C-alpha cells in the first residue's frame, strides 16, 4: 500500500450519483430500456442490470422484471409491484 500526500482544494467530480439506474423514479407499470454500449454484449449487460434492479427491489419492497430486448439492443426493466 502506498499512501499519497495530503492535498487541498481538489474538486469533487461532477458525477457522483449513488444511483446509476432510475429504479427510484419508476411507478408500477413503467419500463425503461437500458441499451448496450457499442461493443457491449447483451449477455454481459443483463447480469449487471437484473441483479441491480432485484437488489433495489429487495431493499425497498418493490418488484422488477428484466428481459433482453434484441430489437432495442438492450435490457428492458419493468416495475411490476
C-alpha positions as CSV (number, residue, x, y, z in Angstrom):
1,X,0.0,0.0,0.0
2,X,1.2,3.5,-0.8
3,X,-0.3,6.5,0.9
4,X,-0.1,9.7,-1.1
5,X,0.5,13.2,0.3
6,X,-2.4,15.3,1.7
7,X,-3.8,17.7,-0.8
8,X,-6.3,20.5,-0.5
9,X,-8.6,22.2,-3.0
10,X,-9.1,19.1,-5.0
11,X,-12.6,19.4,-6.6
12,X,-15.1,16.5,-6.3
13,X,-16.0,15.1,-9.7
14,X,-19.3,16.4,-11.1
15,X,-20.8,12.9,-11.5
16,X,-21.1,11.3,-8.1
17,X,-24.7,10.0,-8.1
18,X,-25.3,7.0,-5.9
19,X,-27.9,5.6,-8.2
20,X,-26.9,4.5,-11.7
21,X,-30.3,3.3,-12.7
22,X,-33.7,5.1,-12.4
23,X,-35.4,2.5,-10.2
24,X,-36.5,5.0,-7.6
25,X,-38.4,7.1,-10.1
26,X,-40.4,4.2,-11.6
27,X,-44.0,3.6,-10.8
28,X,-45.8,0.3,-11.2
29,X,-46.3,-0.4,-15.0
30,X,-43.3,1.8,-16.0
31,X,-40.5,0.3,-18.0
32,X,-37.1,1.5,-19.1
33,X,-34.7,0.3,-21.8
34,X,-31.1,0.1,-20.7
35,X,-29.2,-0.1,-24.0
36,X,-25.9,-1.8,-24.5
37,X,-23.0,0.5,-25.5
38,X,-21.1,-0.1,-28.7
39,X,-19.2,-3.4,-28.4
40,X,-21.0,-4.5,-25.3
41,X,-22.9,-7.8,-25.4
42,X,-26.5,-8.1,-24.2
43,X,-25.4,-11.3,-22.4
44,X,-22.9,-9.2,-20.4
45,X,-25.4,-6.4,-19.8
46,X,-28.3,-8.5,-18.4
47,X,-26.2,-9.9,-15.5
48,X,-25.5,-6.3,-14.4
49,X,-28.9,-4.8,-14.8
50,X,-31.1,-7.6,-13.5
51,X,-29.3,-8.0,-10.1
52,X,-29.2,-4.2,-9.7
53,X,-33.0,-4.0,-10.1
54,X,-33.5,-7.0,-7.8
55,X,-31.2,-5.6,-5.1
56,X,-33.0,-2.2,-5.2
57,X,-36.4,-4.0,-5.1
58,X,-35.4,-6.1,-2.1
59,X,-34.3,-3.0,-0.2
60,X,-37.5,-1.1,-1.0
61,X,-40.1,-3.8,-1.1
62,X,-40.7,-3.3,-4.9
63,X,-40.5,-5.9,-7.7
64,X,-39.0,-5.6,-11.1
65,X,-38.9,-7.9,-14.2
66,X,-36.0,-7.8,-16.7
67,X,-35.9,-9.2,-20.3
68,X,-33.4,-8.9,-23.1
69,X,-34.7,-6.7,-25.9
70,X,-32.9,-7.8,-29.1
71,X,-34.5,-5.1,-31.3
72,X,-33.7,-2.3,-28.8
73,X,-30.2,-3.7,-28.3
74,X,-30.6,-3.7,-24.5
75,X,-32.4,-4.9,-21.4
76,X,-35.9,-3.7,-20.7
77,X,-36.9,-3.5,-17.0
78,X,-40.5,-3.2,-15.8
79,X,-41.6,-2.3,-12.3
80,X,-44.4,-4.9,-11.6
81,X,-45.1,-4.2,-7.9
